[in-house]
Amino acid sequence: MEMKDLPEGWEWKRLGDVAKLITKGATPTSYGFAFQEIGIKFVKIENIINNQILESSITQFISQEANENQKRSILEEGDILFSIAGTIGNSCLVREGDLPSNVNQAIAIIRGTSHIFESRYLLIFLKSKIALNQLINKTRGVALNNVSLGDVRDLLIITPPLSVQRHIVTVLEQAEALKRQRQDADALTGALLQSVFYEMFGDPVRNERGWETKSFEDCMSSIIDYRGKTPTKTKSGIPLVTAKIVKDGKILPPDEFISPNDYDSWMRRGIPKKGDVILTTEGPLGTVAQLHTDEKLAFAQRLIIMRGKSEMIDNVYLAHFFRSDYFQNQLKSKATGSTVEGISQGNLRETFIRIPPLALQHEFARIFEGVERVRGKQAESGKEIEALCGVLMQRAFRGELVV
C-alpha cells in the first residue's frame, strides 16, 4: 500500500514517534545473575503462544535483585511485546496476571501508545504483511534472523481515528474467533479417534480384555532406519522428512531436500510404502505418524519406519497403539541419554504390542478412514477461513470495513 492510498483522515505514523518507550531485555547471566526455579517470571519468545504469555510454558525465573538490575525491561500492564529475533513479529499484550515479569534481548517492549492506538489494533497491524514486509529486507544474521530496535522504531503504522480502529478490531476479532472455532473442531476430531480406540480395544496398560501380547519384532514385516552421514541438504530435489516435521499423526510439508543423486545410496536400507508407520527415536522421542502418500521422499536419521505383518496387525491400529500410555511408557523406560532421550532399534525390538482380533483392527481402520475424510473437509474449510481473514485484514487497512 502506497503512502497516498490512505482514506481521508487516516495517517501513516512512525512507531518511534508515537511510543513513549521502545526497548528490549537482556540475559541475566551476562550480569552475573543465575536463573532460579521460582521468582520473577522471565519471558522468552517461546512463551508467547496464541497472542498471550502462556505462564505454564515459563521455566526460568530471576531474583528481585536481577529484575532491578534489568530495570528497563521490567514489564508493565498494557505493554506490547514484539519478537525481534528468530521468528520476527510474534507479539502479545501484557496483562495484569502476567506480572511481575521481565524479558530477554529477543523481545522488544513497545509502551505508551494508547493515546494514538487501540492496543488490539496495533497488535493486529504488527502481525500484518504491511508491517512485516517493512522488516523483511532489514533482517540480518546468518544463523538467526533478527531486526534492531531502530528497525522497530522506524515501522510505519496505518493510523485511522480511534473509533475506526475499534471497529476494525471488532470485525477482525470475530473472524479470528471463527478461525479458533475451526481449530477447536479439528482438535476434537483428533481426540475422537483416540476415544474410539480405547472404546474398542480397552486400555492397553490394564489389558482388561485379555488381548494376546507379542514382542515388537514378532509383529513387524519391515523395520527401517537410516544411519551414517546425512547427505548434503539442497534447496530443491527429493523432500527430506525429519523428526521435527513429524507432528500429531501427520508429516508436515518438508522444508529440506537432498539431491536425487544421493537418494539411492542414502535410502539403500529400504523404501517406505504408503501406510507405513513412522516413529521418532529422539528429539522428541515417541512422536508417531503414518505415511499417507506415494510421493518420493527421503527419510532422515532419528526416524524408524515400520510395517506390521498383514496377517497379524493393521497399520492404522499400530499407529494409534504407539500413542498409548502403555507403549510410550515402554519407550521411556528403555530410552538412554541424559540431555536428549533416545531409543535404538535394538531396544525398540524389546517392546511389546497388544494384538486384538484382526477383524476388530480392520473395523477401527474403516472408522479412521471415515474420520480422515471429515478432517480433509475441515482442512479445506480452515483454508477458506484463513483466506477470508487475510482478505478482511487487507480490506481493513484500505478503509473498506468502515461503516
N, C-alpha and C positions, 0 to 999 in steps of 0.2 A: 504494500500500500504506500503510495506516494504521500509526501507531506501535504500536498494541496488537496488531497482527496477527502479530507475530513468534512463532516456535516457542519453547518453553521453553529457556532457556539462551542464546538469541540476544539481541543488544542493538543499539540504534542508537547509533553513536558519531559525534561531531563530528570531522571530519578534523583540524581545527586543534588539538584537544585531544590527539590521538594522535601526530601527526607532530612530529619534533624541529625540522624546518625546512620552511617553505613560502615560497619566494622566486621571483624571476624575474631575467632578464638585462637587458641594455641594448644600445644601439647604440654600438660603439666610436668611430665618427666623432664622436659627440656629445662625446667626451672628448679629441678631437684625435688619435686613432689611426686610421691608414688600414688598409684591408683589404690582404691580401697574397695572392700566388699559392701560397705554402707557409706552413707554420707550424701553430699550434693550430687544430683544426677549429672552425668557427663554425656552429652548428646552428640552422636555422630550421624553420618549420612544414613547408615543402615537402620537407624532408629526412627527415621521419618518414613512412615508407612501409611498409605491411603490418606495423604494430606493431613496427617497428625503425628505427634510424637507418641509412639507406642511404648508406654512405660515398661511393659513386660519384656521388651526386647533390650532394655538397657542393662548392661552387665558391668559397667565401670562407673565408679563414683570417686569423688575427691573430697578432701577435707575443707573445712571452712577457711583455713589459712590459705590453701591453694586457690580457693574460689576468690578470695580477696586479692590474691596476687594477680589473678586474671580478671581484674575488675571490669575491664572494658567489654568483656563478653559474658557478663552475668545477664541472664535473660530476664525480660520483663513481660508481663501480660500485654498482648497486642503486638509484640514483635513479629515480624515476618522472617522466617528462615529460608535461605536460598542456597542450595549446594553449588559450590564453585570449583569442585574437583571431582574427577571420576565421572559420575553421572551428573551432568550440568542441568540445573533447573529443578531438582527435587525440592519442593517447598511446602511450608505449612505455616499456620498461625499459632503462636504460643498462647495457650490458655492458662487460667489461674492454677488448674490442677497439675500443670507441667512443672511448676516451680517448687523449690529452688532448683535451678539448672544452669549449666554452663556448656559451652560448645568448643569443638576443636577448630583448626585452621581451614578445614574443608567446607565450612558453613559460614556464609555471610549473614549478618544480622541487619535488617532494614527496620528502622524505628522512626516514629514521628511523622507519619504521612496521612493521618486520619483527617486533617483539615482539608486535604485535596482528594484523597482516595477513600472510598469504601474499602475496607480491608479485604473483603472477599473478592471484590472486583480486581484489586491489584494482584491477588493470588492467581486469579483466573488469567489475567493478562500475562503474568510472568511465565505461565505454562504454555502460552500461545506460540505459534510458529513465528509471529511477528517479533516477539521478544527473543525467542531462542535463536532465530536466524541472525539477529544482530550479534550474537555471541559466537556463532559457529566459526566465523572467519577469524575470531580473536583467540580461539583455543590454542594453547601452547603445551608443550611437554611431549616426550616420546612415549614413556610407559603409561602416563596418566594425563588425560586431558584436564586442563584447568584454565580458569579465567581469573583476572585480578579484580580487586575491589574497584579499581578505576574503571574497568570494563562495566561493572555493575552500576557504578555511578553514572556512566555515560548512556545507559539504556534510555531510549526514548519511549515514553508511555503515552498511548492514546488516552486523552483525558476529557470525557464528557462531563456535563454537570452531574453533581452527586445524585440527584433524583433519577437521572438516566442510568447511572452506574448501578443503582439499587434495582432498577427494572431489569437490566441486563443480568444481574446476579440471580434474580428470581427465575428468569426463563432458563438460564444455563444450569442452575442447580436442579430444576425439575428434570432436565434432560439427563443430568448425572445420576439423579435418583432412579430414573428408568434404567440406566446402564447398570447400576448396582443391583437392581431387582433381577436383571437378566443374569448377572454373575452369581447371585444367590441361588437362582433356579438351577444354574449349571452345577453348583456345588451340591445342591440337594439331590440332583440326578446321580452324581457320582456316589454320594453316600447311600443312595437307594440300592445300588448294586452290591455293596458290601453287606447291607442289611439282608438282602435276598440270599447272599452267600451263607450267612450264619443261620438264616431260617431253614435253608435246605440241608445244610451239612452239619449244623451244630457248631459248638466251639471246639476248634481243633486242640486246644490246650487240655480240656477235660475229656474230649472224645467220648461223650456220653452215649453216642450211638454205636460205639464199638467198631469203627471202621478199621480195616486192616492197615498196618503201618509197615512201610517198606523203606529201605535206605534210598537216599537220593540217587545213588549210582544205579541201583536196580531199576529205577523208573525212567531213565533217560536213554534215548536212542542217539542223541548228539549233545556234546558239551564242547563248546569252542571258546577259547580266549586267545588273545593276540599279545605276543611278547617280543621284546627286542627294541631296537631303536626305532621310534616312530618316524615315518618318512617326513621330509621337509614339507611344511604347510605351504599351500599356494593360494593365490587369490581366486582361483577357479579350478575346476576339474571334478574329481569324484567327491561328493559331500562326505565329510568325516563325522561320524556320530561319536560324541564324547560323553563322559559321565555327567557333565554339567548340564546337558540338554535332555537328560532322561528325567522327566518330571510327571508326577501324578498319573502314571499309567500311559503316558504318551512320550513320543520323541518330538521335541521342538524342532523347528527348521534349523538345520546346521548352518553355522557361520564360519566353518573352517573346511578346507579342502586339501586333497593330496593329488599329485599328478597321476594321470592314467597310466603312466609308465611304471609307477611304483605300486599300483593296485595289486597286480597278480602276486608279486613277491610278498607284500605285506599280508595279504589275505590267504596265503597258502595253507593255513590250518583248516580252512573251510569257509564256505559262503553261506551265511544265514538265509533262511527261507521265510516267506510271509507266514505269519503265525507263530514264529519262534518267540521265546520269552527272554527278555534282557534283564540282567541283574547287575547293579553297580557293586563293585567289590571294595570301593574305597572312595571317600570324599564326595558325597556321603555314602555310607555303607547301607546296602539293602533297598535301594530305590528300584522299583520294578516297572517295566513297560513291556508291551507286546508289539512286535513288528507287523504293521498293517499295510505294507506296501511292497511291491515288487521292484521298486526303484533300486538302481545300482548304488549301494552305499558301502563305505569303508567304516570299520569299527576300531576305535582306539583302545589303548590299554585301560585297565580298571573296569572292564566290562566282561561278563560271561554270558554267552548266548546258548540257550538250551532248547531242546525239543524232546517232549515226552514220548514214550513208547505208545503208539496209537492204540494198541490193544489193551492198554492199562490206564492211560491218563489223557485227558483233554487239555490242550494248552491254555484254553481260556480259564478252566478251573485252576490249572497250575499257577497262572499269573496272579489270580486272586488269593490262592493259598499262600503264595510267597509274601503277601502283605499281612497275613495273620500274625497275631502276637506269638503264636506257637513257633512259627518259622523264624520270625525276626529275633526272638529270644535265643534261638539256636545260633543264629549268625553272631549275635553279640557275645555269646559265651565262647565262641571259637575265634573271635577277632583278635588280632595282635596289633601292636603299635601303641606307643604311649601318647604321641601327639595326634596322629590320624589313625583311626581304626580301619583295619583292612582284613580281608579274608582271602586265603589262597584257594585255588581249585581243589587241592588236596583236602583241605579242611571242609570245603563245601560238600565234597563227596561223603563226608561222615554225618551229614544231617539226615533227618527222616521226614517222610511225607505221609500224610493220611490219604488212604485210597478208597473213596466211596465207590459204589457201583458205577460203571462207565455210563450206563443209560442215564443216571441222575446227573452226572457231569455234563453229558450232551444236552440235557434239558436246560441246565444252567447256561450253557453256551448259547442256546437259542434265545433265552431271555436277554442275555448280554447283547446279542446282535440287534434285538428289538430296541433296547435302550440306546445303543450306539446310533441307530437311525434317528431317534429322538434328539440325541446330543448333536448330531450333524445338523439337524434343522435349527437347533438352538444356536449353534455356532454361526450359521448364516444370519439368523436374526440378530445375533450380537454384532456382526459386521455391519449390518444395516443401521443398528442403533449407534455404533461408533461413527459411521459416516454421517448420520444425522447430527450428532454432537459437533462434529467438525464443521459441517455446513452452518449450523446455528452460531458457532463461535465466529466464523468468517463474517456472517451477516451482522452479528452484534457489533463488531468493530468497524463495520461500514455504516452503522447507524440505521440498519434496516429492521431492527427489532423495536424501535421506538414507537410508542402508540400516542 
